[in-house]
Amino acid sequence: MTSPPACCTATHRSFAQAVPSSAGSLNAVSLQRWHARLGQGGEVLPYVYRVTKYDPADRDQRGSYTGTESAVSDHGPVEAAYLEAVIAFAEDAGVGWLAVREPQIAGFGRFGVEPPVDGYGVAGLFPDGLAGFHDGALVPITVATEIVRAMLRDNGAWCRLEAEGAMTVHVGWDQYLYIGSSRPCTAALARSRVLGLFPERLDASPYDFAPDDPAYVQRPADADFWGRLNWTVSAHRATFLEETSAANASRWHRLTRDSIETVRSRLAPRAQLAVWPDLLTDVDTAVAALPDEGLVELVWEDESGQITSAVVDETRFGAVASQLAVASAVGVLPMYVDARQPLFTAVLPDSDGVLRARWQTEPTPSDRDWAFLKTLRRGQVVSGTVTSIADFGVTFVDIGGFTAMINIPQLSWRPVDHPSDVVSVGQEITAEVLGVDMIRERVPLSLRALQEDPWPHVARRIGQVVTGPIHQGRANRCLRPHRRPERRLRGAGTHQRAGRIARRCHRGR
């Protein structure tokens, strides 16, 4: 069977097609609430049963089955018994619809006994074909049982089927079925036994969802994400968007400033998104870059702009070569996570802006920066270390792994010719956050904001006669004929006319 993972991905189906006919009069808000209640899942229900065709009497001391039952589907009465059991539990639990969660399709490596079929056994179950097999797609029990059938037959598709707080259906290896319920489902248990199956009570399903990193905060494809994408494309730093709509299934889109919204409108619900720089080169260069062995993903674009991708190893390089002959450009991507680094990633939220998808993208440095920036706010006081001072006058500061910056005017209230007059590399400083730019991922800091403001002190000296040296290079400007001489107030660090100072203080600067 296609290996059920701990965490997977998704594709597309319209929400209206998934709601019960009795809900036809519900408005959009009610539909969203109904979808949220049914589609989130993930909790451990109080009643969990392992339902199999394997007699517990035929298990050894370690629980391994030693009987003669086959580990594959019979495509007949036993398979039908499994499906009837699912229906019986749904009736007992009061559930008529289930949500597809973390779907995946068979990838390059496949370990099942039965051969895959076209559409992976689920394409014909959705009006939109395989595109309907996406995370959060709501299906009636009749369709859910057909998805279970495809998984029992190892047709190449796998997913969790869940109704939040009410029911879960997980298909494991070797015809093991795990059903969770909020109710004891005594009638379903009895029905399963009549069907010749053996339900056994468990504490939890081994296929309950568990995030790869519980502490990681997934970046959503929200307004900040699309703003950053537009900025990145405009700066010619990004060219492609990879859309992963189900595990082992992705589409590639070339991006321009004019095409972003069109691409966005066609993305699969809850898809994982990865933004890439220009990956493609000429065909000869790409072919020369193919490794001697191992898996790679080939991405190529033809003259019409159509982008195709395929995961291949050295045994299939020759077969793919004929397809590359019509390509205008080709890219070679490694399949290993540590060698596969897009610019930044995200996951599509639902139409109401809520991120209900549970899987996680592999975080990039930009994603980690985003997570850190979400913890900052304007006016927050932070500590950091000066890492470098640029010749153009900007001071760079490490604040918890993120590099913020201080412009010269924010170093001090006094005139500063160069940042090194105030700070030095390696110095620990405390500064105030002036703002958080989520699009450009920039954080300007200020040392001056934490220093005493000299202007109230200056205001108290208005009308006093003061003396002081004339700064070099300013004498001509200050003593230019036909202009009123300006008075420099000691401690102010600048030249201001007394009238301007008074007006500034009166306005509260």
SESE-212404 format. One record per residue (C-alpha): x, y, z; residue number from 1; residue in three letters. Coordinates in steps of 0.05 Angstrom, whole numbers. Layout:
<atoms>
ATOM      c1      c2      c3    n  res
ATOM       X       Y       Z  NUM  Ala
...
</atoms>
This chain:
<atoms>
ATOM      c1      c2      c3    n  res
ATOM       0       0       0    1  Met
ATOM      21      72     -10    2  Thr
ATOM      55      89      56    3  Ser
ATOM       8     131     100    4  Pro
ATOM      52     188     125    5  Pro
ATOM      49     227     190    6  Ala
ATOM      36     290     150    7  Cys
ATOM      15     301      77    8  Cys
ATOM     -17     352      28    9  Thr
ATOM     -78     370     -15   10  Ala
ATOM    -117     391     -82   11  Thr
ATOM    -185     421    -106   12  His
ATOM    -260     416     -99   13  Arg
ATOM    -312     470     -94   14  Ser
ATOM    -343     477     -25   15  Phe
ATOM    -414     478     -51   16  Ala
ATOM    -407     409     -81   17  Gln
ATOM    -389     380     -13   18  Ala
ATOM    -446     403      31   19  Val
ATOM    -508     360      44   20  Pro
ATOM    -569     374       1   21  Ser
ATOM    -608     390      65   22  Ser
ATOM    -561     449      75   23  Ala
ATOM    -581     482       9   24  Gly
ATOM    -612     542      45   25  Ser
ATOM    -550     557      87   26  Leu
ATOM    -516     623      74   27  Asn
ATOM    -441     629      60   28  Ala
ATOM    -424     644     133   29  Val
ATOM    -462     583     157   30  Ser
ATOM    -427     540     105   31  Leu
ATOM    -359     563     128   32  Gln
ATOM    -376     547     200   33  Arg
ATOM    -402     479     179   34  Trp
ATOM    -339     467     139   35  His
ATOM    -295     488     198   36  Ala
ATOM    -331     443     246   37  Arg
ATOM    -327     382     201   38  Leu
ATOM    -259     394     170   39  Gly
ATOM    -209     408     225   40  Gln
ATOM    -200     340     259   41  Gly
ATOM    -136     316     292   42  Gly
ATOM    -161     301     362   43  Glu
ATOM    -162     231     393   44  Val
ATOM    -233     207     401   45  Leu
ATOM    -254     168     463   46  Pro
ATOM    -272     104     425   47  Tyr
ATOM    -222      76     375   48  Val
ATOM    -228       7     343   49  Tyr
ATOM    -182     -34     299   50  Arg
ATOM    -228     -70     251   51  Val
ATOM    -196    -127     211   52  Thr
ATOM    -210    -195     180   53  Lys
ATOM    -156    -225     225   54  Tyr
ATOM    -179    -269     283   55  Asp
ATOM    -144    -247     348   56  Pro
ATOM    -137    -321     365   57  Ala
ATOM     -87    -326     308   58  Asp
ATOM     -38    -275     337   59  Arg
ATOM      26    -293     373   60  Asp
ATOM      50    -265     439   61  Gln
ATOM      75    -202     405   62  Arg
ATOM       9    -190     370   63  Gly
ATOM      32    -210     301   64  Ser
ATOM     -18    -247     258   65  Tyr
ATOM       1    -319     243   66  Thr
ATOM     -62    -342     207   67  Gly
ATOM     -75    -354     133   68  Thr
ATOM    -115    -293     114   69  Glu
ATOM     -85    -254      55   70  Ser
ATOM     -56    -185      68   71  Ala
ATOM     -88    -158       4   72  Val
ATOM    -160    -142     -14   73  Ser
ATOM    -202    -198     -43   74  Asp
ATOM    -241    -147     -86   75  His
ATOM    -301    -185     -62   76  Gly
ATOM    -343    -202       1   77  Pro
ATOM    -288    -187      52   78  Val
ATOM    -275    -119      21   79  Glu
ATOM    -350    -106      20   80  Ala
ATOM    -353    -124      94   81  Ala
ATOM    -301     -70     110   82  Tyr
ATOM    -342     -18      73   83  Leu
ATOM    -407     -39     108   84  Glu
ATOM    -371     -33     174   85  Ala
ATOM    -352      39     158   86  Val
ATOM    -424      55     141   87  Ile
ATOM    -449      22     205   88  Ala
ATOM    -401      63     248   89  Phe
ATOM    -421     127     211   90  Ala
ATOM    -495     113     225   91  Glu
ATOM    -480      99     299   92  Asp
ATOM    -439     163     304   93  Ala
ATOM    -492     205     269   94  Gly
ATOM    -443     224     213   95  Val
ATOM    -464     232     140   96  Gly
ATOM    -403     268     113   97  Trp
ATOM    -328     262     123   98  Leu
ATOM    -271     308     106   99  Ala
ATOM    -210     286      66  100  Val
ATOM    -148     302     105  101  Arg
ATOM     -74     300      85  102  Glu
ATOM     -85     263      19  103  Pro
ATOM     -27     235     -21  104  Gln
ATOM     -17     196     -84  105  Ile
ATOM      35     144    -102  106  Ala
ATOM     103     174    -117  107  Gly
ATOM     164     148    -153  108  Phe
ATOM     177      95    -100  109  Gly
ATOM     119      49     -87  110  Arg
ATOM     116     -12     -42  111  Phe
ATOM      46     -39     -52  112  Gly
ATOM      30    -108     -79  113  Val
ATOM     -24     -88    -129  114  Glu
ATOM      -7     -44    -189  115  Pro
ATOM     -30      29    -189  116  Pro
ATOM     -91      47    -231  117  Val
ATOM    -107     109    -272  118  Asp
ATOM    -132     164    -226  119  Gly
ATOM    -105     126    -166  120  Tyr
ATOM    -175      99    -152  121  Gly
ATOM    -205     166    -133  122  Val
ATOM    -206     211    -195  123  Ala
ATOM    -275     186    -216  124  Gly
ATOM    -305     202    -148  125  Leu
ATOM    -301     277    -156  126  Phe
ATOM    -332     324    -208  127  Pro
ATOM    -265     356    -219  128  Asp
ATOM    -227     290    -224  129  Gly
ATOM    -164     281    -184  130  Leu
ATOM    -164     356    -170  131  Ala
ATOM    -223     344    -123  132  Gly
ATOM    -182     299     -78  133  Phe
ATOM    -157     355     -34  134  His
ATOM    -149     369      40  135  Asp
ATOM    -215     391      70  136  Gly
ATOM    -258     364      13  137  Ala
ATOM    -324     341      44  138  Leu
ATOM    -352     276      17  139  Val
ATOM    -415     236      34  140  Pro
ATOM    -406     168      66  141  Ile
ATOM    -420     134       0  142  Thr
ATOM    -360     169     -32  143  Val
ATOM    -319     160      31  144  Ala
ATOM    -328      84      27  145  Thr
ATOM    -304      85     -45  146  Glu
ATOM    -241     122     -22  147  Ile
ATOM    -233      68      31  148  Val
ATOM    -240      16     -24  149  Arg
ATOM    -185      50     -65  150  Ala
ATOM    -139      48      -4  151  Met
ATOM    -155     -24      12  152  Leu
ATOM    -139     -42     -60  153  Arg
ATOM     -75      -2     -58  154  Asp
ATOM     -95      38    -120  155  Asn
ATOM     -45      92    -103  156  Gly
ATOM     -86     143     -63  157  Ala
ATOM     -86     151      12  158  Trp
ATOM    -117     200      61  159  Cys
ATOM    -148     206     129  160  Arg
ATOM    -224     213     131  161  Leu
ATOM    -249     253     191  162  Glu
ATOM    -308     290     220  163  Ala
ATOM    -284     334     276  164  Glu
ATOM    -305     310     344  165  Gly
ATOM    -347     254     315  166  Ala
ATOM    -311     203     272  167  Met
ATOM    -245     183     240  168  Thr
ATOM    -229     129     188  169  Val
ATOM    -157     109     175  170  His
ATOM    -134      53     130  171  Val
ATOM     -67      23     149  172  Gly
ATOM     -21     -30     120  173  Trp
ATOM     -45    -101     105  174  Asp
ATOM    -121     -88     108  175  Gln
ATOM    -120     -56     177  176  Tyr
ATOM    -178      -8     187  177  Leu
ATOM    -180      41     246  178  Tyr
ATOM    -245      75     264  179  Ile
ATOM    -252     128     317  180  Gly
ATOM    -318     153     345  181  Ser
ATOM    -346     200     398  182  Ser
ATOM    -396     145     415  183  Arg
ATOM    -387      71     435  184  Pro
ATOM    -423      49     371  185  Cys
ATOM    -447     -17     401  186  Thr
ATOM    -493     -31     342  187  Ala
ATOM    -435     -20     293  188  Ala
ATOM    -391     -67     333  189  Leu
ATOM    -445    -121     331  190  Ala
ATOM    -455    -110     256  191  Arg
ATOM    -380    -116     243  192  Ser
ATOM    -378    -183     279  193  Arg
ATOM    -438    -208     239  194  Val
ATOM    -400    -188     176  195  Leu
ATOM    -343    -234     198  196  Gly
ATOM    -296    -178     220  197  Leu
ATOM    -260    -171     287  198  Phe
ATOM    -265    -102     320  199  Pro
ATOM    -215     -91     377  200  Glu
ATOM    -214     -31     424  201  Arg
ATOM    -150      12     423  202  Leu
ATOM    -127      74     458  203  Asp
ATOM    -113     111     392  204  Ala
ATOM    -103     100     318  205  Ser
ATOM     -30      94     297  206  Pro
ATOM     -48     139     239  207  Tyr
ATOM     -73     198     280  208  Asp
ATOM     -45     262     253  209  Phe
ATOM      19     288     286  210  Ala
ATOM      56     350     261  211  Pro
ATOM     129     343     242  212  Asp
ATOM     147     399     290  213  Asp
ATOM      93     417     340  214  Pro
ATOM     129     482     358  215  Ala
ATOM     134     507     286  216  Tyr
ATOM      86     561     265  217  Val
ATOM      65     549     193  218  Gln
ATOM      67     610     148  219  Arg
ATOM       0     622     114  220  Pro
ATOM      -8     649      44  221  Ala
ATOM     -41     712      71  222  Asp
ATOM     -38     785      48  223  Ala
ATOM      34     792      74  224  Asp
ATOM      55     730      33  225  Phe
ATOM      24     756     -31  226  Trp
ATOM      53     825     -19  227  Gly
ATOM     122     795     -10  228  Arg
ATOM     113     752     -72  229  Leu
ATOM      94     813    -114  230  Asn
ATOM     154     851     -87  231  Trp
ATOM     201     792     -99  232  Thr
ATOM     176     782    -171  233  Val
ATOM     182     857    -184  234  Ser
ATOM     254     855    -159  235  Ala
ATOM     267     796    -207  236  His
ATOM     285     751    -149  237  Arg
ATOM     230     700    -162  238  Ala
ATOM     206     668    -225  239  Thr
ATOM     168     605    -207  240  Phe
ATOM     114     582    -158  241  Leu
ATOM     110     509    -141  242  Glu
ATOM      41     486    -120  243  Glu
ATOM      37     420     -83  244  Thr
ATOM     -35     400     -82  245  Ser
ATOM     -24     330     -55  246  Ala
ATOM      36     293     -30  247  Ala
ATOM      76     272     -92  248  Asn
ATOM      34     317    -137  249  Ala
ATOM      55     387    -156  250  Ser
ATOM      47     439    -211  251  Arg
ATOM      95     494    -232  252  Trp
ATOM      75     565    -252  253  His
ATOM     119     618    -284  254  Arg
ATOM     107     685    -249  255  Leu
ATOM     105     755    -275  256  Thr
ATOM      76     817    -244  257  Arg
ATOM      17     811    -291  258  Asp
ATOM       5     736    -280  259  Ser
ATOM       7     730    -205  260  Ile
ATOM     -68     741    -193  261  Glu
ATOM     -87     694    -249  262  Thr
ATOM     -42     639    -220  263  Val
ATOM     -69     653    -151  264  Arg
ATOM    -141     644    -173  265  Ser
ATOM    -126     575    -200  266  Arg
ATOM     -89     546    -141  267  Leu
ATOM    -117     484    -106  268  Ala
ATOM    -148     496     -37  269  Pro
ATOM    -100     487      21  270  Arg
ATOM     -41     474     -26  271  Ala
ATOM      31     482      -4  272  Gln
ATOM      67     537     -41  273  Leu
ATOM     141     547     -53  274  Ala
ATOM     171     608     -87  275  Val
ATOM     233     595    -129  276  Trp
ATOM     284     637    -168  277  Pro
ATOM     295     622    -241  278  Asp
ATOM     314     548    -243  279  Leu
ATOM     316     536    -317  280  Leu
ATOM     375     535    -364  281  Thr
ATOM     387     509    -434  282  Asp
ATOM     375     435    -447  283  Val
ATOM     447     415    -459  284  Asp
ATOM     470     447    -394  285  Thr
ATOM     414     414    -355  286  Ala
ATOM     428     345    -384  287  Val
ATOM     502     353    -368  288  Ala
ATOM     482     369    -295  289  Ala
ATOM     444     303    -286  290  Leu
ATOM     477     260    -231  291  Pro
ATOM     505     191    -245  292  Asp
ATOM     453     162    -199  293  Glu
ATOM     397     182    -152  294  Gly
ATOM     330     216    -155  295  Leu
ATOM     321     285    -185  296  Val
ATOM     262     327    -206  297  Glu
ATOM     265     353    -277  298  Leu
ATOM     225     416    -292  299  Val
ATOM     220     438    -365  300  Trp
ATOM     183     491    -404  301  Glu
ATOM     163     483    -477  302  Asp
ATOM     157     537    -530  303  Glu
ATOM      84     551    -511  304  Ser
ATOM     102     564    -439  305  Gly
ATOM      74     498    -412  306  Gln
ATOM     114     475    -352  307  Ile
ATOM     121     400    -337  308  Thr
ATOM     157     364    -281  309  Ser
ATOM     176     292    -268  310  Ala
ATOM     214     255    -215  311  Val
ATOM     264     207    -247  312  Val
ATOM     327     167    -231  313  Asp
ATOM     385     146    -274  314  Glu
ATOM     344      89    -303  315  Thr
ATOM     294     137    -335  316  Arg
ATOM     340     193    -359  317  Phe
ATOM     340     164    -429  318  Gly
ATOM     264     159    -431  319  Ala
ATOM     255     231    -410  320  Val
ATOM     306     256    -461  321  Ala
ATOM     255     252    -517  322  Ser
ATOM     208     298    -479  323  Gln
ATOM     265     347    -466  324  Leu
ATOM     278     351    -540  325  Ala
ATOM     219     399    -547  326  Val
ATOM     236     439    -485  327  Ala
ATOM     260     510    -489  328  Ser
ATOM     292     507    -420  329  Ala
ATOM     303     454    -366  330  Val
ATOM     319     454    -292  331  Gly
ATOM     346     399    -248  332  Val
ATOM     325     398    -175  333  Leu
ATOM     351     350    -121  334  Pro
ATOM     299     310     -83  335  Met
ATOM     335     314     -16  336  Tyr
ATOM     304     365      31  337  Val
ATOM     370     395      55  338  Asp
ATOM     391     408     -17  339  Ala
ATOM     324     435     -40  340  Arg
ATOM     316     506     -17  341  Gln
ATOM     262     552     -47  342  Pro
ATOM     262     626     -28  343  Leu
ATOM     202     620      18  344  Phe
ATOM     140     577      28  345  Thr
ATOM      68     580      54  346  Ala
ATOM       3     542      58  347  Val
ATOM     -63     568      30  348  Leu
ATOM    -115     586      83  349  Pro
ATOM    -189     575      71  350  Asp
ATOM    -232     629      39  351  Ser
ATOM    -248     659     107  352  Asp
ATOM    -173     670     120  353  Gly
ATOM    -166     614     171  354  Val
ATOM    -109     565     162  355  Leu
ATOM    -141     497     175  356  Arg
ATOM     -92     454     136  357  Ala
ATOM     -48     416     186  358  Arg
ATOM      13     397     145  359  Trp
ATOM      76     438     146  360  Gln
ATOM     123     461      92  361  Thr
ATOM     198     452     102  362  Glu
ATOM     218     520     131  363  Pro
ATOM     268     563      93  364  Thr
ATOM     311     618     125  365  Pro
ATOM     258     668     101  366  Ser
ATOM     203     628     134  367  Asp
ATOM     242     628     200  368  Arg
ATOM     251     703     193  369  Asp
ATOM     176     711     182  370  Trp
ATOM     161     671     245  371  Ala
ATOM     208     715     285  372  Phe
ATOM     180     780     256  373  Leu
ATOM     110     759     277  374  Lys
ATOM     135     764     350  375  Thr
ATOM     157     837     342  376  Leu
ATOM     116     901     346  377  Arg
ATOM     128     975     337  378  Arg
ATOM     155    1006     401  379  Gly
ATOM     182     940     429  380  Gln
ATOM     250     944     463  381  Val
ATOM     299     891     439  382  Val
ATOM     372     873     454  383  Ser
ATOM     423     852     403  384  Gly
ATOM     494     851     379  385  Thr
ATOM     525     896     327  386  Val
ATOM     548     850     271  387  Thr
ATOM     574     900     219  388  Ser
ATOM     576     973     200  389  Ile
ATOM     567     988     127  390  Ala
ATOM     608    1042      92  391  Asp
ATOM     542    1076      72  392  Phe
ATOM     526    1086     145  393  Gly
ATOM     478    1031     164  394  Val
ATOM     490     991     227  395  Thr
ATOM     468     918     226  396  Phe
ATOM     446     885     290  397  Val
ATOM     432     812     305  398  Asp
ATOM     368     807     346  399  Ile
ATOM     354     734     360  400  Gly
ATOM     381     708     294  401  Gly
ATOM     349     763     251  402  Phe
ATOM     390     821     224  403  Thr
ATOM     358     888     238  404  Ala
ATOM     387     956     219  405  Met
ATOM     399    1025     248  406  Ile
ATOM     405    1086     203  407  Asn
ATOM     452    1142     224  408  Ile
ATOM     397    1191     247  409  Pro
ATOM     371    1138     296  410  Gln
ATOM     438    1128     331  411  Leu
ATOM     437    1192     372  412  Ser
ATOM     404    1260     380  413  Trp
ATOM     472    1291     368  414  Arg
ATOM     505    1297     299  415  Pro
ATOM     539    1232     278  416  Val
ATOM     589    1230     221  417  Asp
ATOM     597    1155     222  418  His
ATOM     563    1099     262  419  Pro
ATOM     631    1079     291  420  Ser
ATOM     628    1144     331  421  Asp
ATOM     571    1112     371  422  Val
ATOM     575    1036     365  423  Val
ATOM     626     983     349  424  Ser
ATOM     623     913     320  425  Val
ATOM     609     862     375  426  Gly
ATOM     577     913     421  427  Gln
ATOM     514     893     458  428  Glu
ATOM     460     945     450  429  Ile
ATOM     387     957     469  430  Thr
ATOM     342     992     418  431  Ala
ATOM     270    1006     402  432  Glu
ATOM     234     974     342  433  Val
ATOM     210    1030     296  434  Leu
ATOM     169     983     252  435  Gly
ATOM     163     914     222  436  Val
ATOM     162     908     146  437  Asp
ATOM     134     838     133  438  Met
ATOM     138     847      57  439  Ile
ATOM     212     865      53  440  Arg
ATOM     227     830     118  441  Glu
ATOM     262     890     148  442  Arg
ATOM     263     917     219  443  Val
ATOM     291     988     231  444  Pro
ATOM     315    1001     302  445  Leu
ATOM     330    1065     341  446  Ser
ATOM     380    1078     396  447  Leu
ATOM     358    1151     398  448  Arg
ATOM     287    1131     418  449  Ala
ATOM     313    1105     484  450  Leu
ATOM     356    1167     497  451  Gln
ATOM     332    1231     532  452  Glu
ATOM     301    1279     483  453  Asp
ATOM     342    1345     487  454  Pro
ATOM     288    1389     457  455  Trp
ATOM     247    1402     520  456  Pro
ATOM     313    1425     552  457  His
ATOM     326    1470     491  458  Val
ATOM     256    1499     496  459  Ala
ATOM     269    1521     567  460  Arg
ATOM     329    1562     543  461  Arg
ATOM     292    1601     490  462  Ile
ATOM     308    1675     499  463  Gly
ATOM     375    1661     533  464  Gln
ATOM     440    1687     504  465  Val
ATOM     487    1630     491  466  Val
ATOM     556    1623     462  467  Thr
ATOM     591    1566     426  468  Gly
ATOM     640    1548     371  469  Pro
ATOM     621    1551     298  470  Ile
ATOM     626    1482     267  471  His
ATOM     673    1475     209  472  Gln
ATOM     638    1481     142  473  Gly
ATOM     577    1515     171  474  Arg
ATOM     604    1585     182  475  Ala
ATOM     590    1609     112  476  Asn
ATOM     519    1581     114  477  Arg
ATOM     505    1612     182  478  Cys
ATOM     536    1680     167  479  Leu
ATOM     512    1687      95  480  Arg
ATOM     496    1761      80  481  Pro
ATOM     424    1785      81  482  His
ATOM     403    1728     127  483  Arg
ATOM     390    1729     201  484  Arg
ATOM     447    1694     237  485  Pro
ATOM     428    1628     268  486  Glu
ATOM     446    1613     340  487  Arg
ATOM     473    1545     358  488  Arg
ATOM     447    1521     425  489  Leu
ATOM     496    1478     463  490  Arg
ATOM     470    1408     474  491  Gly
ATOM     420    1412     417  492  Ala
ATOM     468    1381     367  493  Gly
ATOM     441    1422     309  494  Thr
ATOM     426    1492     283  495  His
ATOM     356    1520     292  496  Gln
ATOM     328    1589     294  497  Arg
ATOM     297    1605     360  498  Ala
ATOM     230    1617     327  499  Gly
ATOM     232    1549     293  500  Arg
ATOM     250    1516     360  501  Ile
ATOM     192    1550     394  502  Ala
ATOM     143    1529     340  503  Arg
ATOM     170    1458     341  504  Arg
ATOM     163    1453     416  505  Cys
ATOM      94    1483     414  506  His
ATOM      72    1431     363  507  Arg
ATOM     102    1375     405  508  Gly
ATOM     154    1364     351  509  Arg
</atoms>
